Amino acid sequence: MMLNYDYPLYRPPSEADSLIFQVTLGCSFNECSFCDMYRSKQYSERSWDEVKAEIDMMAKMLPDTKRIFLADGDALNLSVEYMQKIVKYLREKFQNLERISCYAMPMNVLKKTPEELKLLRESGLDMFYLGIETGSDLILKKVTKGATSVTMIRAIKKAMDAGYIMSCMIILGLGGKTHSKEHIRGTAEVINATAPHYVGALTLYLENGIKDEFMTKFGEPFIPVSDHDALDELEDLISQIDVKNNVIFRANHGSNAYTIKGTFPQDKQMMQEKISWMKQHPEVIRPVGLRGF
Ligand code: SF4
């Protein structure tokens, strides 16, 4: 018997093999104009009785679980006390656990004190996935992200200071053709200011249900970037990233036309050379039919 999930259910690609517990449903913000993941759900928090029953059941079925992801969209919205209770219980029931992670909105990191973040970290919460999306304040406003480049930087630094592994996402094409340069400049600035452990680049894909809202909120004609433009953005981003600490960079998400990965700072030149090569070999592009979000 498997868990009775409340669909749709999302998790980061790197949590594909993780055991997922839905400790919350939906997203408490649910207003980013490019994201329709939880539009069909009203945000709610699952009761301890429900969560505990699922943990007890899965601890019997999959006692050797190594990784757990806490869903849905912003489990860090739970109170510190409740999150600590869940994380501690998971650590007690799954003795071979290596990592517990969840999505985290900048706001949910910032509203916790450094002590509270450390408490959760010491209780066994290891990693946050945080969507930077873009470091451009202009575009963040147009896509109603509910955060600025400054709040992004503060949240990432605060979480890293408390000992969390940070995996951040950015979205190629989010500013369209008009704001492409601004998008990449701001995004590189946020990455350079924070040097998260991981940065993943996705490509904008607007589901039909969200397109009109996105276009209206954008406030000006939105001109989508082409695959070639997205590769230019990737090239510009890589050339503008300048970090001393290691940043594992991946642009291998299913939404991307081109795939590239490497670790900054040592692989920067290799990635730049690979992009130059890809520009000469457009046949390596991922066919549109094989892309997905
Ligand atoms: S991008 Fe994240 S914060 Fe924004 S609506 Fe989607 S799940 Fe919520």
Residues whose N, C-alpha, C, O or C-beta is under 5 A from the ligand:
A	BS01	SF4	C27 F29 N30 E31 C32 C35 G73 M105
